[in-house]
């Protein structure tokens, strides 16, 4: 009987996913994601016609210790709101976003860009899209207060166009 219990405990231990040990304790925030205002929305246009507005409306995420590389990782799944600004048959919306770390040890710093394609039905005016997971390394000593910046990748032309339009959420006009 003892051999059977020992055998079952070995089998069950092998069935556990030893790679992921989630952190932190429930109620603590990890990762600390900062959505940058200037890069939080983007108006796509073709010619002189606005087609879609994409904005970051939030994120889902958690942190875990990756036993394979012996480091903590943050998993971030950005949530985007996509609005159709003019009627069209276009259903594919292509855009990019980035994660960036700007403080901490040098090996943890950097910016990574992710390219996406979301789908919006021709009759839909607005949809929500949750992106696939983006993973970022986090220094162990900074796990509770390590900021990860999140923003849309915006070309210089798109940034200039966005600054000329009125943003109702922040109520500013740049002429």
N, C-alpha and C positions, 0 to 999 in steps of 0.2 A: 504494500500500500504506500509506504514511504517513497519507493522508487517511482510509482505512478505519479504521486504529487510532485516530486522533483522533476520528472520528465515533463509534466504539464506546465510547470512554472517556467522551465527553460523554453518551451515552445511558445508560451504566451509572451514571454519577455522578447523573443525574437520577432513577434508579430507587431510590437509597438514600433511607432515611427521614432527612432532614436535621433533623427535629424532635427526635429522641431520641438523645442521647449519654449512655449510662449511666455513672453514677459510683457508687461509687468503684471502686478496683482490687479485684479479687477478694480476699476475706478481711477487708475493712474493713466495719464495720457502718454501714449507712445505709438507712433512717432509724433513729434511736435512739427506739424506742417504749417508753413506760412504761405498763404496765397497772396502773391504780390499784386497790388491793385492795378498797376500799369499794365501788367501782363495777364489780367484775369478775364478779359474779353477781347474778342476779335470780330470785326465785320469783314466778311469776304465779299468781294465785288468783282464783277466781270464787266469790262468797259466802264460805263458810268452807272451800272445797275447793281444795287446791293442784292446779294443772293441769300447769304446766311449770316446769322450772328451766333457765335459760339462763346459760351462763358463757362468758367469753372464754378460750379455751384456747391462743391464740397468734396469730401473724400472719405474713403473707408480705409482702415489700416490696423496693423498690429506690429509688434516687434517679437523677435524670437532669437534664440541662440542657435547658430548653425554649427553643429559639431564637426562637419566636414572641413570647414575653414577656420574653426575656433574663433569666431567673431559674432557679434550681434548684427542682425539685419533688421531694417524696417521694411515692411511691405506696405505699399501705398497703391490704392485704386482710385484715381481721380474720377469724379462724377461731373459730367458736362451737360449743360442745357443747350440745345441747338434749336434756333428759331429760323423758320423760313421767312424771309423778308419780302420776296416777290413771288408770285405764282410761277411755277415751272414744273417740268417733268423730271428734273434732276433729283436723283435719289441718293447718290453717294456724296458724302461730305468728307473731304480729306483735310486733315490739319495735324499739327504737331504740338507737343508740349514737352516741358523739361522738368527735371528735378535738379536741384543745385544745393551743395553744401559749401558754406563759406567760412566756417570756423571749426577749430579743432586741429588735431594732428594732420600734417601735410598729406599722409597717405589716404585720408578720408575726404579730402577736398575735391571738388570737381562738379562738372555739369554734364548731364546726359540727356539726350534728346530722344523722344519716342514718337514714331509716326503712326497715325491712326486713320482708319476709314470707318465712319459711322454711316448708318442707313436711316433715311427718313422717307416715309411713304409720300407719294405725290400729293395726297389729300391732307397730310398732316401739316399743321402750322408749327408745332413745337414737339420736341421729344427729349428724353433724357438718355444719356449714354454713359455707361460705366466702363472705363478702360480696363484692359488686362493689368495684372500686377506689375509694378515697378519695384525693384529691390535696391536698397541703399544700405551700405555698411555704416554702423554706428559705433563710436568708441565706447568701450564698456564704462569708463569713468564718467561719461557724459550722457548716459542713456536716458536720464530723466529730463534733461534740458538741452538736447541736441536738436537744433532747428534744421529742417529740410525745406528749402524754398520750392514752390510749385508755381508754374506759370505756363501760359501758351507761348509757343514760339511764334513771334510776330516779325514779319519782314519790315525793313525801314519804311517802305511805301504804305504798308498796312498800319504801322504805328502812326505815321503822319495823318492818314485818313481817320483813324480812331480819335486822334486829338482834335480834329476839326468837327467831329460830331458831338452832339449833346449826349452826355451819359446821365440818365435819369437817376441812377443809384448814387452818384457822387455829386451831381448838380454842379458841374463846371463846364465852361465853354472856352475853348482855345481858338482864337481867331487869327 
